[in-house]
Amino acid sequence: MKEKDKQLADTIYLVLAALFIASLVASNLIFQKFFYWEPFGIYRFEISVGILPYPITFLITDILSEIYGKKKANQVVIAGIFASFFSMLIILVADFSPAIVNSPVDDKTFHQVFGLSPLAVFASMLAYLFAQFIDIRIFHFWKKLTHGKHLWLRNNFSTFASQFIDTFTVLFLLSSFKILPWSIFTSLLISGFLFKIIVAALDTPLLYGIVYLFRKRFNLKIGEEIL
């Protein structure tokens, strides 16, 4: 690969890593708001807004796994973990810092929104660790088995398995920490997992399009990675 192409590939990698980390940190900060969605009145999804940016992280790791390889994808996952914990440390310091009388956001309001974040992030990170590394491992298992063909197969199979593990683990831990009541565990599990499956299926054409552009721009063969 030419030096100019290598620099472009590295820049794109950094942008994807930045989007991944931003999506992950954002999902941990906004998770305490829950909403419902009833597409065509068929089913009522009751899910956290934190789930909205989360599928982006799995799409990005699939792109990185396909184009840059397993090692590069794992590096971004680890960077995301450090970024999440670091952001929580900043929030902890901010939460313990007393607000002035004229502060637009007082201590009570700030704590109500961000006070449970450390426990939530701990739960989320455990689930995230399991899910992301399993996603990458399954993705490369199918990539090797199919000799780089059938991208849709490894994209969906890896995401379905990892998303169930992620959803179950994070809800189990949040309920165990009494951040969420056990009474809504099952409904949130079903809604969260179904929502993630739908998103994973919908992002498959997008993944195909992005991978196609990468292969065309960097002259990559099927299964070939940027080293």
Protein Blocks (a to p, Z undefined) as FASTA:
>chain_A
ZZklmmmmmmmmmmmmmmmmmmmmmmmmmmmpccdddehhlaccdddfklmmmmmmmmmm
mmmmmmnojklmmmmmmmmmmmmmmmmmmmmmmmmpccdfklmbafklmmmmmmmmmmmm
mmmmmmmmmmmmmmmmmmmmmmmmnnopakllmmmmmmmmmmmmmmmmmmmmmmmnomac
fklmmmmmmmmmmmmmmmmmmmmmmmmmmmmmmmmmnopaehiacZZ
